[in-house]
């Protein structure tokens, strides 16, 4: 199956549970995907897409569903025009010198948002499901989303880009909201 087929199959599969901070795996560096990991990855992709779409979100990294491997999903398309991307072992090759603010949120920090300063554009390389290597220049929302997901693979949350005061305020608010839901 390809990215579009896994995306479409997500409608018939239960969403994988998304881990909420401060789960330990969210702070760990994910290990590179090896060829022998591909059956496990393919087995869970529809459930990952299902979780991302149900949240709703535009990106989801494997550690967010408890899998310590370097791969992530991104889809900025609307429900009737999906544009799924599966990035295996993604890496940022170059970053623009121009920095810019973007409001970010995270499925592992539900209902928490903040302005994050990141490079405006990056060149990224990753392996596609087909096994081909893809290198592309991305900017705007897609560039921000890819940087955010690669951060997850390195154990970094968007709040780590904020001042310690803002970060602790968001984490306290999240803990309070999660406690109220119990």
Secondary structure, DSSP 8 states (H G I E B T S, - for coil): --HHHHHHHGGGS-------TT-GGGGS--B---GGGHHHHHHHHHHHHHHHHHHT-SEEEGGGGT--BSEEEE--S-TTS---EEEEEEEEEEE-S-EEEEEEEETTEEEEEEEEEEESEEEEEEE-TTS-EEEEEEEHHHHHHHHHHHHHHTT--GGGGS-HHHHHHHHHHHHHHHHHH-
